Amino acid sequence: MLLGGMLVLARYPGGYTVLFLWGNALGLQPWNYPGLLIEAPWGFVVLPAFATASMIAVSVGVGLGMTVAVLLSIRLLRGRRAGAGRTTASGAIAGLTPAMIALVTLGACCSTTAAATAGVGLVAQASGSSTTNLLLNNWYLGLFQVVVVYVALIAQELLLSVYGTLFAAGDPGFAHSADSPSPAPLDRRVVATAALRVALIAVGVTWVLTVFADWTTVGPGAAGAGLWFNWLVEHWLVGGFVVYVGLAPANARRWFASAAGTLGDRAVRAALLVGAWTLGAWVPPPFAGAGIEGFGNELMGLFGCPGSWGAVAPVFGPGWSLGFQWAFQYLLLAGFAGLVAARPQPMLDWLAGTAEVASGNRPVADLAAPPGSPVGAGR
């Protein structure tokens, strides 16, 4: 509230005044209404509608995630004091607690820095927008915070579904069963796949949210077919698929294995290939001018090629922002989606882990819940 200007502490003459704001004469920024303005001798409080709702949601989410992470840290310390009998469990969980704290801290940091000037600039760069535009359309900052915290909590839940059995100790909530997956040993493959999955989730989420940033300048109802293709296929299909695979790669692997050769499998893979090509390669001039463009089109635009070749001016000028967008939001997402579409089984086998649990023949590196649970069922 302090960083976002919702709470200002200062000395003001007079007493207390409470005003309900139902709108403004120009009809601007309707997401701020109805609002509440409280003036007092010690300062004032401004509570716009969407900003207040998103702040409450983010605070609850961060509080829940941090509470779980702290409780796991306490149990980890108790397990270390218990002696050699708990050495294996403590050693395995030692890498989990920092990961869980990092996930929810990501949401906590987002909830505070997104309201600050530097935070708005970072969000603007990740969303392909400008700081001025996001400050004018500040509903996007609230949406960005809520989505980041929500995805962090989903990732934390999936981690608990695998590593929660290490905290059993008679707790029925973490009761071990033969169907529960066992955590994979820490090695270079696990580190590499974990790093890739984190990158895919982070980049995929920001890429999906870029569509909403576009809506601050182009209304959905006024957009043409080319822009809608860009939003639906290049952003939501490719970005959403990458986020899902990053969260639960074994679920994606099982679906492709069960649907191999079917019409659904061919349709999904064809759509992913089209999205990956248009995003990471090049689109002919008629389509590029309509809003469907990729890395090759922007690269040509940077070097001053004519529009008749399909050149499109990049959103950012040469620099770190453009480099981040090209390397991660274009090439990483397009390359990964294209590889999965071309050969889904080998890529997802490596990402999910090919080792199997002897008791249940289930992947040990899968961050998915045991069979029968909502997450395991592909919720």
VONU-658493 format. One record per residue (C-alpha): x, y, z; residue in three letters; residue number from 1. Coordinates in pm, 1 decimal. Example, Ala and Ser with C-alpha at 12.3 -4.5 7.8 and 13.67 -1.06 7.14 Angstrom:
<sites>
site X->1230.0 Y->-450.0 Z->780.0 rest->ala nr->1;
site X->1367.0 Y->-106.0 Z->714.0 rest->ser nr->2;
</sites>
This chain:
<sites>
site X->0.0 Y->0.0 Z->0.0 rest->met nr->1;
site X->287.2 Y->236.5 Z->77.2 rest->leu nr->2;
site X->473.1 Y->159.1 Z->-245.4 rest->leu nr->3;
site X->157.9 Y->180.3 Z->-456.0 rest->gly nr->4;
site X->43.2 Y->511.6 Z->-305.2 rest->gly nr->5;
site X->-267.4 Y->358.5 Z->-148.2 rest->met nr->6;
site X->-148.4 Y->464.0 Z->197.6 rest->leu nr->7;
site X->17.9 Y->801.6 Z->257.1 rest->val nr->8;
site X->133.8 Y->904.1 Z->604.3 rest->leu nr->9;
site X->146.8 Y->1282.5 Z->657.2 rest->ala nr->10;
site X->3.2 Y->1557.7 Z->874.7 rest->arg nr->11;
site X->-327.2 Y->1703.2 Z->754.8 rest->tyr nr->12;
site X->-548.8 Y->1964.0 Z->923.8 rest->pro nr->13;
site X->-902.6 Y->1869.0 Z->1011.0 rest->gly nr->14;
site X->-1069.7 Y->1550.3 Z->1120.9 rest->gly nr->15;
site X->-1176.7 Y->1229.2 Z->952.1 rest->tyr nr->16;
site X->-1358.2 Y->1212.7 Z->616.8 rest->thr nr->17;
site X->-1484.2 Y->899.2 Z->442.2 rest->val nr->18;
site X->-1588.0 Y->919.1 Z->77.3 rest->leu nr->19;
site X->-1726.8 Y->647.3 Z->-151.3 rest->phe nr->20;
site X->-1623.3 Y->699.1 Z->-513.4 rest->leu nr->21;
site X->-1857.2 Y->542.7 Z->-768.3 rest->trp nr->22;
site X->-1687.8 Y->667.6 Z->-1085.5 rest->gly nr->23;
site X->-1569.4 Y->978.2 Z->-1267.3 rest->asn nr->24;
site X->-1736.7 Y->1208.2 Z->-1513.4 rest->ala nr->25;
site X->-1508.3 Y->1103.3 Z->-1803.1 rest->leu nr->26;
site X->-1559.1 Y->730.4 Z->-1746.3 rest->gly nr->27;
site X->-1182.9 Y->668.7 Z->-1728.0 rest->leu nr->28;
site X->-1019.2 Y->373.7 Z->-1549.8 rest->gln nr->29;
site X->-1342.1 Y->193.6 Z->-1459.0 rest->pro nr->30;
site X->-1146.1 Y->-82.4 Z->-1279.0 rest->trp nr->31;
site X->-1078.8 Y->162.3 Z->-992.4 rest->asn nr->32;
site X->-1447.6 Y->197.5 Z->-902.3 rest->tyr nr->33;
site X->-1623.5 Y->170.5 Z->-669.0 rest->pro nr->34;
site X->-1349.7 Y->300.9 Z->-443.1 rest->gly nr->35;
site X->-1305.8 Y->427.9 Z->-90.9 rest->leu nr->36;
site X->-1115.8 Y->742.4 Z->16.5 rest->leu nr->37;
site X->-1037.1 Y->796.9 Z->384.0 rest->ile nr->38;
site X->-879.8 Y->1125.0 Z->493.8 rest->glu nr->39;
site X->-741.6 Y->1158.9 Z->847.1 rest->ala nr->40;
site X->-505.8 Y->1385.1 Z->1045.3 rest->pro nr->41;
site X->-227.3 Y->1125.4 Z->1000.1 rest->trp nr->42;
site X->-268.8 Y->1085.4 Z->623.3 rest->gly nr->43;
site X->-508.8 Y->923.3 Z->380.6 rest->phe nr->44;
site X->-602.4 Y->580.3 Z->245.4 rest->val nr->45;
site X->-717.3 Y->517.0 Z->-112.9 rest->val nr->46;
site X->-879.3 Y->179.1 Z->-184.0 rest->leu nr->47;
site X->-966.2 Y->139.6 Z->-555.3 rest->pro nr->48;
site X->-1171.1 Y->-169.3 Z->-638.2 rest->ala nr->49;
site X->-945.7 Y->-396.2 Z->-846.4 rest->phe nr->50;
site X->-619.4 Y->-287.4 Z->-684.3 rest->ala nr->51;
site X->-760.8 Y->-365.6 Z->-339.4 rest->thr nr->52;
site X->-898.7 Y->-704.2 Z->-446.6 rest->ala nr->53;
site X->-572.8 Y->-807.0 Z->-614.6 rest->ser nr->54;
site X->-369.7 Y->-686.6 Z->-314.0 rest->met nr->55;
site X->-578.1 Y->-902.6 Z->-79.4 rest->ile nr->56;
site X->-550.6 Y->-1206.3 Z->-308.3 rest->ala nr->57;
site X->-173.0 Y->-1168.5 Z->-344.3 rest->val nr->58;
site X->-126.5 Y->-1116.0 Z->30.1 rest->ser nr->59;
site X->-325.5 Y->-1429.8 Z->114.1 rest->val nr->60;
site X->-136.7 Y->-1634.3 Z->-145.0 rest->gly nr->61;
site X->207.4 Y->-1517.1 Z->-36.9 rest->val nr->62;
site X->116.2 Y->-1563.7 Z->329.3 rest->gly nr->63;
site X->-2.2 Y->-1919.9 Z->266.4 rest->leu nr->64;
site X->304.3 Y->-2014.1 Z->64.3 rest->gly nr->65;
site X->552.7 Y->-1859.1 Z->306.3 rest->met nr->66;
site X->379.9 Y->-2026.9 Z->602.7 rest->thr nr->67;
site X->414.3 Y->-2369.1 Z->440.7 rest->val nr->68;
site X->779.3 Y->-2303.6 Z->354.4 rest->ala nr->69;
site X->861.2 Y->-2188.5 Z->709.1 rest->val nr->70;
site X->686.5 Y->-2488.9 Z->866.0 rest->leu nr->71;
site X->883.6 Y->-2722.2 Z->638.0 rest->leu nr->72;
site X->1205.0 Y->-2545.6 Z->740.8 rest->ser nr->73;
site X->1121.0 Y->-2601.5 Z->1107.3 rest->ile nr->74;
site X->1052.8 Y->-2968.9 Z->1047.5 rest->arg nr->75;
site X->1377.7 Y->-2996.1 Z->853.7 rest->leu nr->76;
site X->1572.9 Y->-2857.3 Z->1150.6 rest->leu nr->77;
site X->1396.3 Y->-3097.3 Z->1385.8 rest->arg nr->78;
site X->1480.4 Y->-3385.7 Z->1154.7 rest->gly nr->79;
site X->1848.8 Y->-3292.2 Z->1164.6 rest->arg nr->80;
site X->1846.3 Y->-3289.2 Z->1543.0 rest->arg nr->81;
site X->1688.6 Y->-3635.6 Z->1546.6 rest->ala nr->82;
site X->2018.8 Y->-3790.0 Z->1441.2 rest->gly nr->83;
site X->2134.7 Y->-4046.2 Z->1190.8 rest->ala nr->84;
site X->1794.1 Y->-4209.3 Z->1163.0 rest->gly nr->85;
site X->1664.1 Y->-3908.3 Z->971.7 rest->arg nr->86;
site X->1982.0 Y->-3833.0 Z->775.4 rest->thr nr->87;
site X->1850.9 Y->-3953.6 Z->440.9 rest->thr nr->88;
site X->1522.0 Y->-3767.0 Z->464.4 rest->ala nr->89;
site X->1690.3 Y->-3451.2 Z->587.2 rest->ser nr->90;
site X->1947.0 Y->-3465.7 Z->312.1 rest->gly nr->91;
site X->1681.9 Y->-3512.9 Z->46.2 rest->ala nr->92;
site X->1465.8 Y->-3232.6 Z->178.4 rest->ile nr->93;
site X->1756.8 Y->-2991.4 Z->219.1 rest->ala nr->94;
site X->1723.6 Y->-2890.7 Z->-145.8 rest->gly nr->95;
site X->1345.9 Y->-2868.8 Z->-130.4 rest->leu nr->96;
site X->1294.0 Y->-2600.9 Z->133.0 rest->thr nr->97;
site X->1501.2 Y->-2330.1 Z->-42.4 rest->pro nr->98;
site X->1319.8 Y->-2409.5 Z->-365.7 rest->ala nr->99;
site X->980.5 Y->-2369.7 Z->-204.7 rest->met nr->100;
site X->1083.3 Y->-2050.7 Z->-27.8 rest->ile nr->101;
site X->1219.2 Y->-1918.5 Z->-357.7 rest->ala nr->102;
site X->892.2 Y->-1994.2 Z->-535.0 rest->leu nr->103;
site X->673.6 Y->-1808.2 Z->-289.9 rest->val nr->104;
site X->932.7 Y->-1533.5 Z->-246.4 rest->thr nr->105;
site X->901.3 Y->-1476.7 Z->-619.9 rest->leu nr->106;
site X->538.6 Y->-1395.2 Z->-558.4 rest->gly nr->107;
site X->620.2 Y->-1185.2 Z->-253.7 rest->ala nr->108;
site X->879.4 Y->-983.7 Z->-443.3 rest->cys nr->109;
site X->638.2 Y->-939.8 Z->-732.6 rest->cys nr->110;
site X->366.2 Y->-815.7 Z->-499.6 rest->ser nr->111;
site X->587.8 Y->-534.3 Z->-371.1 rest->thr nr->112;
site X->825.9 Y->-438.2 Z->-650.5 rest->thr nr->113;
site X->554.0 Y->-433.7 Z->-916.0 rest->ala nr->114;
site X->420.4 Y->-124.5 Z->-741.7 rest->ala nr->115;
site X->758.3 Y->50.7 Z->-741.9 rest->ala nr->116;
site X->903.2 Y->240.2 Z->-1035.5 rest->thr nr->117;
site X->1181.4 Y->-12.0 Z->-1100.7 rest->ala nr->118;
site X->934.9 Y->-299.7 Z->-1070.4 rest->gly nr->119;
site X->696.5 Y->-144.0 Z->-1321.3 rest->val nr->120;
site X->986.2 Y->-106.5 Z->-1564.6 rest->gly nr->121;
site X->1076.8 Y->-475.3 Z->-1531.4 rest->leu nr->122;
site X->716.1 Y->-583.3 Z->-1577.7 rest->val nr->123;
site X->690.7 Y->-357.8 Z->-1883.1 rest->ala nr->124;
site X->1002.3 Y->-513.6 Z->-2036.6 rest->gln nr->125;
site X->876.4 Y->-866.7 Z->-1972.8 rest->ala nr->126;
site X->535.4 Y->-776.3 Z->-2117.6 rest->ser nr->127;
site X->654.5 Y->-590.6 Z->-2426.5 rest->gly nr->128;
site X->499.6 Y->-265.0 Z->-2309.9 rest->ser nr->129;
site X->611.7 Y->67.9 Z->-2165.1 rest->ser nr->130;
site X->622.9 Y->198.1 Z->-1808.9 rest->thr nr->131;
site X->392.5 Y->488.7 Z->-1895.6 rest->thr nr->132;
site X->133.5 Y->255.8 Z->-2047.2 rest->asn nr->133;
site X->130.9 Y->23.6 Z->-1745.2 rest->leu nr->134;
site X->103.9 Y->313.2 Z->-1501.2 rest->leu nr->135;
site X->-195.9 Y->441.1 Z->-1695.1 rest->leu nr->136;
site X->-350.2 Y->92.6 Z->-1713.7 rest->asn nr->137;
site X->-252.3 Y->-15.0 Z->-1364.4 rest->asn nr->138;
site X->-502.1 Y->-304.1 Z->-1360.3 rest->trp nr->139;
site X->-238.3 Y->-504.3 Z->-1550.3 rest->tyr nr->140;
site X->5.3 Y->-481.0 Z->-1257.9 rest->leu nr->141;
site X->-253.1 Y->-632.3 Z->-1024.7 rest->gly nr->142;
site X->-330.3 Y->-909.4 Z->-1273.7 rest->leu nr->143;
site X->42.0 Y->-977.0 Z->-1319.2 rest->phe nr->144;
site X->92.5 Y->-1014.7 Z->-943.5 rest->gln nr->145;
site X->-205.2 Y->-1246.5 Z->-896.5 rest->val nr->146;
site X->-99.8 Y->-1478.1 Z->-1181.1 rest->val nr->147;
site X->263.0 Y->-1500.3 Z->-1065.2 rest->val nr->148;
site X->162.0 Y->-1586.2 Z->-708.1 rest->val nr->149;
site X->-96.1 Y->-1838.6 Z->-831.2 rest->tyr nr->150;
site X->156.8 Y->-2021.5 Z->-1050.2 rest->val nr->151;
site X->409.6 Y->-2019.2 Z->-764.3 rest->ala nr->152;
site X->154.4 Y->-2182.0 Z->-533.4 rest->leu nr->153;
site X->73.7 Y->-2447.7 Z->-795.1 rest->ile nr->154;
site X->444.7 Y->-2527.7 Z->-825.9 rest->ala nr->155;
site X->472.3 Y->-2546.9 Z->-447.1 rest->gln nr->156;
site X->176.7 Y->-2785.7 Z->-431.5 rest->glu nr->157;
site X->334.7 Y->-3009.6 Z->-694.6 rest->leu nr->158;
site X->662.6 Y->-3013.2 Z->-500.3 rest->leu nr->159;
site X->473.4 Y->-3115.5 Z->-188.0 rest->leu nr->160;
site X->303.6 Y->-3399.9 Z->-373.9 rest->ser nr->161;
site X->646.0 Y->-3556.8 Z->-432.2 rest->val nr->162;
site X->855.9 Y->-3454.5 Z->-133.2 rest->tyr nr->163;
site X->579.7 Y->-3438.9 Z->126.1 rest->gly nr->164;
site X->623.2 Y->-3808.4 Z->206.3 rest->thr nr->165;
site X->963.3 Y->-3725.1 Z->356.1 rest->leu nr->166;
site X->780.2 Y->-3538.9 Z->633.0 rest->phe nr->167;
site X->545.7 Y->-3830.3 Z->712.8 rest->ala nr->168;
site X->633.6 Y->-3886.0 Z->1080.4 rest->ala nr->169;
site X->279.7 Y->-4007.4 Z->1148.7 rest->gly nr->170;
site X->115.7 Y->-3712.8 Z->977.7 rest->asp nr->171;
site X->-184.7 Y->-3851.9 Z->782.7 rest->pro nr->172;
site X->-161.9 Y->-3557.1 Z->543.8 rest->gly nr->173;
site X->174.9 Y->-3689.9 Z->426.4 rest->phe nr->174;
site X->108.5 Y->-4060.0 Z->473.4 rest->ala nr->175;
site X->333.4 Y->-4267.9 Z->248.7 rest->his nr->176;
site X->178.5 Y->-4525.0 Z->17.6 rest->ser nr->177;
site X->307.0 Y->-4760.7 Z->-246.4 rest->ala nr->178;
site X->163.3 Y->-4534.2 Z->-517.2 rest->asp nr->179;
site X->346.9 Y->-4224.1 Z->-396.1 rest->ser nr->180;
site X->636.0 Y->-4122.5 Z->-623.2 rest->pro nr->181;
site X->983.3 Y->-4115.8 Z->-475.6 rest->ser nr->182;
site X->1206.3 Y->-3810.2 Z->-517.2 rest->pro nr->183;
site X->1487.4 Y->-3835.1 Z->-767.0 rest->ala nr->184;
site X->1849.0 Y->-3820.0 Z->-644.1 rest->pro nr->185;
site X->2020.3 Y->-3487.9 Z->-703.0 rest->leu nr->186;
site X->2250.5 Y->-3506.8 Z->-1005.1 rest->asp nr->187;
site X->2340.0 Y->-3296.0 Z->-1307.3 rest->arg nr->188;
site X->2038.6 Y->-3414.8 Z->-1506.6 rest->arg nr->189;
site X->1799.3 Y->-3318.2 Z->-1228.4 rest->val nr->190;
site X->1966.0 Y->-2976.5 Z->-1195.4 rest->val nr->191;
site X->1952.0 Y->-2919.3 Z->-1572.9 rest->ala nr->192;
site X->1587.6 Y->-3022.2 Z->-1607.3 rest->thr nr->193;
site X->1490.1 Y->-2817.6 Z->-1300.2 rest->ala nr->194;
site X->1661.2 Y->-2507.8 Z->-1441.1 rest->ala nr->195;
site X->1491.3 Y->-2557.1 Z->-1778.1 rest->leu nr->196;
site X->1150.5 Y->-2606.1 Z->-1617.6 rest->arg nr->197;
site X->1185.7 Y->-2290.8 Z->-1407.8 rest->val nr->198;
site X->1284.7 Y->-2094.7 Z->-1718.0 rest->ala nr->199;
site X->993.6 Y->-2236.2 Z->-1918.5 rest->leu nr->200;
site X->740.5 Y->-2152.3 Z->-1646.7 rest->ile nr->201;
site X->871.4 Y->-1798.4 Z->-1587.3 rest->ala nr->202;
site X->901.3 Y->-1709.3 Z->-1955.2 rest->val nr->203;
site X->577.6 Y->-1883.3 Z->-2049.0 rest->gly nr->204;
site X->375.7 Y->-1698.3 Z->-1785.0 rest->val nr->205;
site X->507.9 Y->-1357.4 Z->-1892.7 rest->thr nr->206;
site X->447.0 Y->-1446.9 Z->-2257.3 rest->trp nr->207;
site X->85.4 Y->-1542.8 Z->-2190.7 rest->val nr->208;
site X->29.8 Y->-1221.4 Z->-1993.3 rest->leu nr->209;
site X->169.2 Y->-1014.4 Z->-2280.7 rest->thr nr->210;
site X->-168.4 Y->-1049.8 Z->-2452.6 rest->val nr->211;
site X->-336.5 Y->-858.3 Z->-2171.2 rest->phe nr->212;
site X->-68.8 Y->-589.4 Z->-2199.4 rest->ala nr->213;
site X->-151.4 Y->-563.4 Z->-2570.3 rest->asp nr->214;
site X->-515.3 Y->-509.6 Z->-2479.9 rest->trp nr->215;
site X->-419.7 Y->-185.7 Z->-2305.9 rest->thr nr->216;
site X->-341.3 Y->-37.6 Z->-2649.1 rest->thr nr->217;
site X->-556.0 Y->-248.5 Z->-2886.7 rest->val nr->218;
site X->-905.2 Y->-343.9 Z->-2779.9 rest->gly nr->219;
site X->-995.2 Y->-711.3 Z->-2834.6 rest->pro nr->220;
site X->-1307.5 Y->-612.0 Z->-3025.5 rest->gly nr->221;
site X->-1111.6 Y->-390.0 Z->-3264.1 rest->ala nr->222;
site X->-834.9 Y->-643.9 Z->-3337.2 rest->ala nr->223;
site X->-818.1 Y->-816.7 Z->-3673.6 rest->gly nr->224;
site X->-777.9 Y->-1185.3 Z->-3755.7 rest->ala nr->225;
site X->-398.5 Y->-1157.9 Z->-3768.3 rest->gly nr->226;
site X->-369.9 Y->-1018.0 Z->-3417.0 rest->leu nr->227;
site X->-610.4 Y->-1278.7 Z->-3283.8 rest->trp nr->228;
site X->-399.0 Y->-1552.8 Z->-3444.2 rest->phe nr->229;
site X->-94.1 Y->-1398.4 Z->-3278.2 rest->asn nr->230;
site X->-265.7 Y->-1393.5 Z->-2939.7 rest->trp nr->231;
site X->-432.5 Y->-1735.3 Z->-2956.4 rest->leu nr->232;
site X->-160.7 Y->-1942.5 Z->-3124.5 rest->val nr->233;
site X->173.6 Y->-1770.9 Z->-3066.2 rest->glu nr->234;
site X->98.7 Y->-1652.3 Z->-2712.7 rest->his nr->235;
site X->-170.1 Y->-1859.9 Z->-2546.1 rest->trp nr->236;
site X->-116.6 Y->-2192.8 Z->-2721.6 rest->leu nr->237;
site X->264.4 Y->-2196.2 Z->-2721.5 rest->val nr->238;
site X->306.1 Y->-2013.5 Z->-2389.2 rest->gly nr->239;
site X->29.9 Y->-2203.6 Z->-2209.6 rest->gly nr->240;
site X->157.9 Y->-2540.4 Z->-2334.4 rest->phe nr->241;
site X->511.4 Y->-2460.0 Z->-2221.4 rest->val nr->242;
site X->390.0 Y->-2358.8 Z->-1874.2 rest->val nr->243;
site X->190.1 Y->-2681.0 Z->-1841.8 rest->tyr nr->244;
site X->485.4 Y->-2895.2 Z->-1947.7 rest->val nr->245;
site X->713.9 Y->-2708.5 Z->-1709.8 rest->gly nr->246;
site X->478.5 Y->-2778.3 Z->-1419.4 rest->leu nr->247;
site X->389.5 Y->-3141.8 Z->-1497.5 rest->ala nr->248;
site X->601.2 Y->-3289.4 Z->-1778.5 rest->pro nr->249;
site X->508.1 Y->-3651.8 Z->-1699.0 rest->ala nr->250;
site X->138.6 Y->-3571.1 Z->-1736.9 rest->asn nr->251;
site X->214.1 Y->-3430.9 Z->-2083.1 rest->ala nr->252;
site X->428.2 Y->-3734.9 Z->-2162.6 rest->arg nr->253;
site X->150.4 Y->-3975.1 Z->-2063.6 rest->arg nr->254;
site X->-102.0 Y->-3786.1 Z->-2278.7 rest->trp nr->255;
site X->118.2 Y->-3792.4 Z->-2589.6 rest->phe nr->256;
site X->191.6 Y->-4163.4 Z->-2531.3 rest->ala nr->257;
site X->-176.5 Y->-4253.8 Z->-2493.0 rest->ser nr->258;
site X->-292.0 Y->-4034.6 Z->-2783.6 rest->ala nr->259;
site X->-11.1 Y->-4126.8 Z->-3025.1 rest->ala nr->260;
site X->-139.0 Y->-4155.4 Z->-3382.0 rest->gly nr->261;
site X->-485.4 Y->-4023.2 Z->-3303.3 rest->thr nr->262;
site X->-651.5 Y->-3721.8 Z->-3461.0 rest->leu nr->263;
site X->-613.4 Y->-3523.9 Z->-3136.8 rest->gly nr->264;
site X->-240.4 Y->-3596.4 Z->-3123.5 rest->asp nr->265;
site X->-186.9 Y->-3486.3 Z->-3483.2 rest->arg nr->266;
site X->-396.3 Y->-3173.1 Z->-3434.7 rest->ala nr->267;
site X->-209.5 Y->-3064.6 Z->-3120.4 rest->val nr->268;
site X->131.5 Y->-3130.3 Z->-3272.1 rest->arg nr->269;
site X->39.4 Y->-2950.6 Z->-3595.9 rest->ala nr->270;
site X->-88.3 Y->-2646.7 Z->-3404.5 rest->ala nr->271;
site X->228.5 Y->-2639.0 Z->-3193.2 rest->leu nr->272;
site X->446.9 Y->-2661.4 Z->-3504.3 rest->leu nr->273;
site X->259.7 Y->-2373.7 Z->-3667.8 rest->val nr->274;
site X->288.6 Y->-2162.0 Z->-3352.4 rest->gly nr->275;
site X->657.1 Y->-2247.3 Z->-3308.5 rest->ala nr->276;
site X->737.6 Y->-2163.5 Z->-3671.4 rest->trp nr->277;
site X->552.3 Y->-1832.1 Z->-3680.9 rest->thr nr->278;
site X->704.8 Y->-1730.5 Z->-3347.4 rest->leu nr->279;
site X->1064.3 Y->-1843.2 Z->-3393.2 rest->gly nr->280;
site X->1120.4 Y->-1826.2 Z->-3769.5 rest->ala nr->281;
site X->964.2 Y->-1602.6 Z->-4035.8 rest->trp nr->282;
site X->617.8 Y->-1515.2 Z->-4169.2 rest->val nr->283;
site X->551.6 Y->-1397.5 Z->-4528.4 rest->pro nr->284;
site X->466.3 Y->-1027.9 Z->-4587.9 rest->pro nr->285;
site X->85.5 Y->-1045.1 Z->-4610.7 rest->pro nr->286;
site X->61.7 Y->-1217.4 Z->-4272.9 rest->phe nr->287;
site X->337.8 Y->-1012.4 Z->-4111.2 rest->ala nr->288;
site X->153.4 Y->-692.6 Z->-4194.3 rest->gly nr->289;
site X->-164.0 Y->-832.5 Z->-4034.5 rest->ala nr->290;
site X->2.0 Y->-886.5 Z->-3697.0 rest->gly nr->291;
site X->144.0 Y->-1239.4 Z->-3730.6 rest->ile nr->292;
site X->519.2 Y->-1200.9 Z->-3688.4 rest->glu nr->293;
site X->817.0 Y->-1385.3 Z->-3546.2 rest->gly nr->294;
site X->1185.3 Y->-1357.7 Z->-3465.6 rest->phe nr->295;
site X->1293.1 Y->-1352.6 Z->-3830.3 rest->gly nr->296;
site X->1056.7 Y->-1068.1 Z->-3914.4 rest->asn nr->297;
site X->1182.6 Y->-852.5 Z->-3627.0 rest->glu nr->298;
site X->1544.2 Y->-935.9 Z->-3706.6 rest->leu nr->299;
site X->1491.1 Y->-812.9 Z->-4061.6 rest->met nr->300;
site X->1320.1 Y->-501.7 Z->-3927.9 rest->gly nr->301;
site X->1615.3 Y->-428.5 Z->-3698.4 rest->leu nr->302;
site X->1851.2 Y->-434.0 Z->-3995.3 rest->phe nr->303;
site X->1627.2 Y->-204.8 Z->-4199.2 rest->gly nr->304;
site X->1491.0 Y->-452.7 Z->-4452.2 rest->cys nr->305;
site X->1180.3 Y->-339.8 Z->-4642.6 rest->pro nr->306;
site X->830.3 Y->-435.1 Z->-4535.4 rest->gly nr->307;
site X->779.8 Y->-617.7 Z->-4866.2 rest->ser nr->308;
site X->1016.7 Y->-882.8 Z->-4728.9 rest->trp nr->309;
site X->807.4 Y->-924.6 Z->-4418.1 rest->gly nr->310;
site X->1020.6 Y->-701.1 Z->-4196.9 rest->ala nr->311;
site X->853.8 Y->-576.9 Z->-3877.3 rest->val nr->312;
site X->996.4 Y->-317.9 Z->-3638.4 rest->ala nr->313;
site X->1074.3 Y->-468.9 Z->-3295.3 rest->pro nr->314;
site X->890.4 Y->-340.3 Z->-2989.7 rest->val nr->315;
site X->1221.7 Y->-249.3 Z->-2822.3 rest->phe nr->316;
site X->1536.3 Y->-95.2 Z->-2961.9 rest->gly nr->317;
site X->1872.2 Y->-272.6 Z->-2946.0 rest->pro nr->318;
site X->1956.4 Y->-356.8 Z->-2584.1 rest->gly nr->319;
site X->1886.0 Y->-593.2 Z->-2296.4 rest->trp nr->320;
site X->1506.9 Y->-577.9 Z->-2332.7 rest->ser nr->321;
site X->1518.0 Y->-681.5 Z->-2697.1 rest->leu nr->322;
site X->1779.5 Y->-947.5 Z->-2623.6 rest->gly nr->323;
site X->1563.9 Y->-1097.6 Z->-2345.9 rest->phe nr->324;
site X->1256.1 Y->-1100.8 Z->-2565.6 rest->gln nr->325;
site X->1433.6 Y->-1264.1 Z->-2858.6 rest->trp nr->326;
site X->1635.7 Y->-1518.5 Z->-2660.6 rest->ala nr->327;
site X->1363.9 Y->-1635.1 Z->-2421.0 rest->phe nr->328;
site X->1016.0 Y->-1530.8 Z->-2532.1 rest->gln nr->329;
site X->1082.9 Y->-1606.7 Z->-2898.3 rest->tyr nr->330;
site X->1360.7 Y->-1862.3 Z->-2944.7 rest->leu nr->331;
site X->1333.9 Y->-2060.2 Z->-2619.0 rest->leu nr->332;
site X->955.5 Y->-2097.8 Z->-2629.1 rest->leu nr->333;
site X->943.8 Y->-2162.3 Z->-3004.6 rest->ala nr->334;
site X->1236.2 Y->-2404.1 Z->-2996.1 rest->gly nr->335;
site X->1097.0 Y->-2606.6 Z->-2706.2 rest->phe nr->336;
site X->742.8 Y->-2619.8 Z->-2846.0 rest->ala nr->337;
site X->879.9 Y->-2719.3 Z->-3187.5 rest->gly nr->338;
site X->1093.9 Y->-2999.6 Z->-3044.1 rest->leu nr->339;
site X->804.9 Y->-3139.0 Z->-2843.1 rest->val nr->340;
site X->573.7 Y->-3118.9 Z->-3144.3 rest->ala nr->341;
site X->826.3 Y->-3295.8 Z->-3368.9 rest->ala nr->342;
site X->935.5 Y->-3565.6 Z->-3122.0 rest->arg nr->343;
site X->733.4 Y->-3545.6 Z->-2800.7 rest->pro nr->344;
site X->838.6 Y->-3871.1 Z->-2635.2 rest->gln nr->345;
site X->1219.7 Y->-3830.0 Z->-2619.9 rest->pro nr->346;
site X->1199.3 Y->-3466.3 Z->-2511.5 rest->met nr->347;
site X->938.5 Y->-3526.4 Z->-2242.1 rest->leu nr->348;
site X->1113.7 Y->-3846.2 Z->-2125.0 rest->asp nr->349;
site X->1425.6 Y->-3643.3 Z->-2055.2 rest->trp nr->350;
site X->1240.7 Y->-3356.1 Z->-1893.6 rest->leu nr->351;
site X->1022.7 Y->-3575.5 Z->-1670.6 rest->ala nr->352;
site X->1291.1 Y->-3830.8 Z->-1585.2 rest->gly nr->353;
site X->1306.3 Y->-4186.4 Z->-1718.7 rest->thr nr->354;
site X->1387.4 Y->-4365.5 Z->-1392.3 rest->ala nr->355;
site X->1096.5 Y->-4562.5 Z->-1251.4 rest->glu nr->356;
site X->994.5 Y->-4648.7 Z->-897.9 rest->val nr->357;
site X->1024.4 Y->-5019.8 Z->-840.0 rest->ala nr->358;
site X->703.6 Y->-5043.6 Z->-639.7 rest->ser nr->359;
site X->479.3 Y->-4864.9 Z->-886.6 rest->gly nr->360;
site X->677.6 Y->-4811.8 Z->-1210.4 rest->asn nr->361;
site X->611.7 Y->-4438.0 Z->-1187.4 rest->arg nr->362;
site X->858.2 Y->-4161.4 Z->-1283.4 rest->pro nr->363;
site X->1062.6 Y->-4041.1 Z->-988.5 rest->val nr->364;
site X->1119.8 Y->-3690.2 Z->-1118.1 rest->ala nr->365;
site X->756.3 Y->-3620.8 Z->-1195.1 rest->asp nr->366;
site X->615.5 Y->-3326.1 Z->-1004.2 rest->leu nr->367;
site X->268.6 Y->-3475.3 Z->-1024.2 rest->ala nr->368;
site X->45.6 Y->-3608.7 Z->-749.6 rest->ala nr->369;
site X->-24.4 Y->-3982.9 Z->-699.6 rest->pro nr->370;
site X->-295.5 Y->-4142.4 Z->-915.4 rest->pro nr->371;
site X->-647.5 Y->-4046.4 Z->-817.6 rest->gly nr->372;
site X->-564.1 Y->-3698.5 Z->-689.9 rest->ser nr->373;
site X->-691.3 Y->-3385.2 Z->-871.8 rest->pro nr->374;
site X->-339.9 Y->-3286.0 Z->-984.3 rest->val nr->375;
site X->-249.6 Y->-3634.1 Z->-1103.9 rest->gly nr->376;
site X->-568.1 Y->-3650.6 Z->-1303.1 rest->ala nr->377;
site X->-453.5 Y->-3355.6 Z->-1513.5 rest->gly nr->378;
site X->-646.9 Y->-3082.0 Z->-1331.8 rest->arg nr->379;
</sites>
